[in-house]
Every structure is written in C-alpha cells, then in structure tokens.
Amino acid sequence: MHDESETEPTPDILESQYQRDLKWTIQSPSLIIDSQEENGIYDFENATSIDERELKAFLAPYAKFRVGQYFEGLVLYWLDKICHLKIVAQQQQIREGNQTIGEIDFLFEDAAGRLNHWETAVKFFLYYPEDNTTGSHFIGPNVSDWFEKKVKRLLQHQLPFGKKNFPEITLSKAFVKGMIFYHPHVTPPTQLPEKMSAAHLRGTWIHHSELSWLNDPSKERLFRVMHKPYWLSPEVSSSENKDQKSFEELKSELETHFMNKEWPVLISVLTCQQSICHEIDRVFVVAESWPQL
C-alpha cells in the first residue's frame, strides 16, 4: 500500500468533484512522452477561481457515463473558459462523400495565433508481464485495448489525419493522461514501452481472489467503489460519506458483482483523519479470468 504517513487535512474537501477533476486534467503527469511539449503555454494556474455552478452546468452533457467523454469536456473547459483560446473545432467529423472517415478532437488557436491540433485520451492500463493474446504487457481493464495499440493510433493515424485535412496546423499534440496499475506481488518492469512516460501515475491491481490483500485490521481503512465517469482525481471526502465501505461490506459487494459479471471494479482506498478521508491507493479488482476474457 502507499505511504500512510500523517498529513494535515487539506482544503481539497471544500472543492467539488468537478474542480478536483479539472485540476487533475491540467496538472497530472502525461501518460506518454510527447516531443511537442507545450513549454508552459497552457500551464495556467487560474483553475482556482472557478465558478462551481458554471463548471457543473458546462460538464453536465459530458458527465453521463464515459470517462473519455468527461475528460474531453474538462479539456474543453480548460482551453475555452480558463485559457480563453479560440476553439476552431471540437469533435469535428470529417466526411468524404456520404461517409465519415474520421474525427478531430480539438483544433484551437493559441495565444500566438498558431493553429493547434490536440487528440485527447484518458487511459488506464494494468501491467501484466506474462504472455497473453494482446502481445502487450500493459493491458486495459477491457482487454481489447492496450498501451502500444493506443499510442500507435494516436501518433501514426489520428495526428497525421488532422494535418492531412487541415494543412495550416502548426502544432500537433497527443494530450494523454491516466494511470498504470501494478500487481503488489510482481516486480515492476525495468524497461517501459516506447513512448510511456516514467513519471506516470501508479495504482494497484489484484484478482478478485486476492481481495484479502486490501484488508489490514491494524489500519483503519475505508473503501469506495468508483463509478464512471468519476475515475480521475484522488478521492477526498468526509468520513461521514455513506458511499464508503468497510472491508467486509466491500467483500460482500464484490462477491455479488463477480458472481454475475466479469468486468473489473475500480476501488479507492481511503484513510481518515480529523473527519476527512484521503485516497492512499487506487485499485482495480479484476475477474479470475482476466486478461483472458
């Protein structure tokens, strides 16, 4: 488990889920190494003076279920409402005759008037060192997705596609955030895949049969099942929050879940101090058959 050294309660509890997710979108480390770094142009600190009601209303159409769509909404709010950049196109479908041949995530003019093309993604991959059908060791909770496949599509297809259709593009960037999950009993790799940033955020994954690994009676921990699309920022909440579960309650819920379903469950592991609970680990619990679904 992660370090549980005592820290002073922070004012994060006063921020809404949307504010915390917006800050995470802006400030969390990139999942990939991108040669087109923004050189601080978009590193705005203005995310602290946000109208909470405006932010919530803006994100409402994006916050239905899909994590990627919610992430796009957060990026749009950042570029448009905080950076005040001119958005030229967002989710722009490109058609050839009657057929849609692709889509552009973001086209915008930066402060210098240059046309930027961003493809955005938020991704979660689990490190699995054994041979498997994907050929990758960094596999998504949905095994049809893996790190190398996503990076190849972004850098070799989506960004060149933008340049082909909009030759006036000056800067192209894959804006990718997310987390890599490691098994507690498996040594992390000494070498990462090409393009994976070593500074990536880290979580833990276990099979359902290993759930007892989470249970440490000597430490007072609470657990929260995370629901889409709110998979981004670390959990912060009051210790009175009724969504938080004891280990026994979590165990019972997951037994029911995996009896009927195979898809992974994302858990926030919390420790509480002075009535405020902070996340100390993010854990994917996967079916016994994963990644051979």
C-alpha positions in Angstrom: 0.0 0.0 0.0 1.0 3.6 -0.4 2.5 5.7 2.3 0.1 6.5 5.1 2.3 9.0 7.0 0.3 11.6 8.8 -0.6 14.7 6.9 -2.6 17.8 7.8 -6.1 17.7 6.3 -6.2 19.8 3.2 -8.8 22.2 1.9 -9.5 19.7 -1.0 -12.6 18.6 0.8 -14.0 22.1 0.1 -13.6 21.5 -3.7 -16.2 19.7 -5.7 -15.6 16.6 -7.7 -15.6 18.7 -10.9 -13.0 21.1 -9.6 -10.7 18.3 -8.4 -11.1 16.5 -11.8 -10.4 19.8 -13.7 -7.2 20.3 -11.7 -6.2 16.7 -12.3 -6.8 17.1 -16.0 -4.5 20.1 -16.1 -1.8 19.2 -13.6 -1.4 15.4 -13.6 1.6 13.9 -15.4 1.3 12.8 -19.1 1.0 9.1 -19.7 3.1 9.4 -22.8 6.3 11.2 -23.8 5.4 13.8 -26.4 8.0 15.7 -28.4 5.7 18.6 -28.7 5.7 19.8 -25.1 3.7 22.9 -24.5 6.6 24.9 -22.9 4.3 26.2 -20.2 2.0 28.0 -22.6 -1.0 26.2 -21.2 0.2 25.7 -17.6 -2.4 28.1 -16.2 -3.0 28.4 -12.5 -6.4 30.1 -12.9 -8.2 26.8 -12.1 -8.6 28.0 -8.5 -11.0 30.9 -9.2 -13.7 28.8 -11.0 -17.5 29.4 -10.7 -18.5 26.0 -9.4 -22.1 26.2 -10.8 -20.9 27.2 -14.2 -18.4 24.4 -14.3 -21.1 21.8 -13.2 -23.5 23.1 -15.9 -20.8 23.1 -18.6 -19.8 19.5 -17.8 -23.4 18.1 -17.5 -23.6 16.9 -21.1 -20.2 15.2 -20.8 -20.7 13.5 -17.5 -23.2 10.9 -18.5 -21.0 7.8 -18.2 -18.0 7.6 -20.4 -14.7 8.6 -18.8 -13.1 9.7 -22.1 -16.1 12.0 -22.9 -16.0 13.5 -19.5 -12.2 14.1 -19.9 -12.9 15.9 -23.2 -15.4 18.2 -21.5 -12.8 19.1 -18.9 -10.1 19.8 -21.5 -12.6 22.0 -23.5 -13.5 24.0 -20.3 -9.8 24.5 -19.6 -8.9 25.7 -23.1 -12.1 27.8 -23.6 -13.1 29.2 -20.2 -9.7 29.3 -18.4 -7.2 29.9 -21.2 -9.7 31.9 -23.3 -8.3 30.4 -26.5 -10.2 30.4 -29.8 -11.8 26.9 -30.3 -11.9 26.4 -34.1 -13.4 22.8 -33.9 -14.2 20.2 -31.3 -15.2 16.6 -32.1 -15.2 17.7 -35.8 -16.3 14.8 -38.0 -14.5 14.7 -41.4 -16.6 13.3 -44.2 -15.8 12.1 -47.7 -18.9 11.9 -49.8 -21.6 10.3 -47.6 -19.1 8.6 -45.4 -17.5 9.8 -42.1 -13.7 8.9 -42.4 -12.5 10.3 -39.1 -12.9 12.9 -36.3 -10.7 15.7 -34.9 -10.8 16.1 -31.1 -9.6 19.8 -30.8 -8.5 22.5 -33.2 -7.7 25.8 -31.4 -5.6 28.9 -31.9 -3.0 29.5 -29.2 -2.0 33.0 -27.8 0.4 33.3 -30.7 -2.3 32.7 -33.3 -1.0 29.3 -34.3 -3.4 26.5 -35.1 -3.1 23.6 -32.7 -4.5 20.1 -33.1 -4.9 18.0 -30.0 -6.1 14.4 -29.7 -7.1 13.7 -26.2 -7.4 10.4 -24.3 -7.5 9.3 -20.6 -6.3 5.7 -20.2 -5.8 3.0 -17.6 -3.5 0.1 -18.2 -2.6 -2.9 -16.0 1.0 -4.3 -16.0 0.8 -8.0 -16.8 4.2 -9.5 -17.6 3.1 -12.9 -18.8 2.4 -13.8 -22.4 -1.2 -13.1 -23.4 -3.3 -12.7 -26.6 -2.7 -8.9 -26.9 1.1 -9.2 -27.2 1.4 -6.3 -24.7 2.2 -6.2 -21.1 0.2 -3.0 -20.5 -3.4 -4.0 -21.0 -6.6 -2.1 -20.4 -9.3 -3.3 -18.0 -11.1 -4.0 -21.2 -8.6 -6.4 -22.9 -9.4 -5.1 -26.4 -7.2 -2.1 -25.5 -3.5 -1.9 -24.7 -0.9 0.8 -24.5 1.1 0.3 -27.7 -2.1 0.0 -29.8 -3.5 3.3 -28.4 -0.2 5.2 -28.9 0.2 3.9 -32.4 -3.3 5.0 -33.4 -2.8 8.5 -31.8 0.7 9.2 -33.3 0.5 7.3 -36.6 -3.1 7.8 -37.6 -5.1 10.5 -35.7 -2.5 13.3 -35.6 -1.4 12.8 -39.3 -5.1 12.6 -40.2 -5.5 16.1 -38.8 -2.6 17.6 -40.6 -3.8 16.0 -43.9 -7.2 17.6 -43.6 -6.0 20.9 -42.1 -2.6 21.7 -43.6 -2.5 25.0 -41.7 -2.0 23.1 -38.4 1.3 24.3 -36.8 1.4 22.1 -33.6 0.0 18.6 -33.1 -0.2 17.0 -29.7 -1.4 13.8 -28.1 -2.8 15.0 -24.8 -3.0 11.8 -22.8 -3.5 11.4 -19.1 -4.2 8.3 -17.0 -2.6 5.7 -14.7 -0.7 2.4 -14.8 -1.7 -0.3 -12.3 0.9 -2.8 -10.9 0.3 -6.0 -9.1 1.7 -5.9 -5.5 3.5 -9.3 -5.9 5.0 -8.6 -9.3 8.3 -6.7 -9.8 7.7 -3.6 -11.9 9.5 -3.7 -15.3 12.9 -2.2 -15.6 12.1 -1.0 -19.1 8.9 0.7 -20.2 7.3 0.6 -23.6 8.5 3.2 -26.1 6.6 6.5 -25.5 5.4 5.6 -22.0 6.4 8.4 -19.5 8.3 7.1 -16.5 6.5 9.9 -14.5 3.1 8.2 -14.9 0.7 7.9 -12.0 0.6 4.5 -10.4 -2.1 2.3 -8.9 -2.5 -1.3 -7.9 -4.4 -4.3 -9.4 -5.4 -7.6 -7.9 -7.5 -10.6 -8.9 -10.8 -10.9 -7.0 -9.4 -14.0 -5.2 -6.6 -11.8 -3.7 -9.0 -9.2 -2.2 -7.8 -10.0 1.4 -4.6 -8.2 0.4 -6.6 -5.0 1.0 -7.6 -5.9 4.5 -5.2 -4.7 7.2 -7.0 -4.7 10.6 -4.2 -2.8 12.1 -5.0 0.2 9.9 -8.4 1.9 9.8 -9.2 1.9 6.1 -12.4 2.6 4.2 -13.2 1.7 0.6 -15.2 3.3 -2.1 -16.3 1.8 -5.4 -15.6 4.4 -8.1 -18.3 4.9 -10.7 -17.8 6.2 -14.2 -17.1 8.9 -15.3 -15.5 10.0 -12.0 -12.4 7.9 -12.3 -9.9 10.8 -12.4 -8.8 12.7 -9.3 -7.9 11.1 -6.0 -10.9 10.7 -3.7 -11.3 13.3 -0.9 -14.5 13.2 1.3 -16.0 13.4 4.7 -15.7 10.4 6.9 -19.5 10.5 7.2 -19.9 9.8 3.5 -22.3 6.8 3.1 -20.6 5.6 -0.1 -17.6 4.5 1.9 -17.5 0.8 3.0 -15.7 -1.3 5.5 -13.7 -4.2 4.1 -16.5 -6.7 4.9 -19.0 -4.6 3.1 -16.7 -4.3 0.1 -16.0 -8.0 0.1 -19.8 -8.8 0.0 -20.4 -6.3 -2.8 -17.6 -7.7 -4.9 -18.7 -11.3 -4.4 -22.1 -10.4 -5.8 -20.6 -8.5 -8.7 -18.2 -11.2 -9.8 -20.9 -13.9 -9.5 -22.7 -12.2 -12.4 -20.2 -10.1 -14.3 -16.6 -10.2 -15.4 -15.8 -6.5 -15.8 -13.2 -5.0 -13.4 -14.2 -2.8 -10.5 -12.2 0.3 -9.5 -11.7 0.9 -5.8 -10.4 4.0 -3.9 -8.7 3.0 -0.7 -9.1 5.7 1.9 -7.6 6.6 5.3 -9.4 9.2 7.5 -8.0 11.8 9.8 -10.0 14.5 11.7 -13.2 13.6 9.8 -11.6 13.9 6.3 -10.7 10.9 4.2 -8.0 10.9 1.6 -7.2 8.3 -1.1 -4.0 6.4 -0.4 -4.3 3.9 -3.2 -6.3 3.2 -6.4 -7.0 -0.4 -7.0 -8.5 -2.4 -9.9 -10.1 -5.7 -8.8 -10.3 -8.0 -11.9 -12.1 -11.3 -12.5 -10.1 -14.5 -12.2 -10.1 -14.9 -16.0 -8.6 -11.5 -16.7 -6.8 -10.9 -19.1 -8.1 -14.0 -20.9 -11.7 -12.8 -21.1 
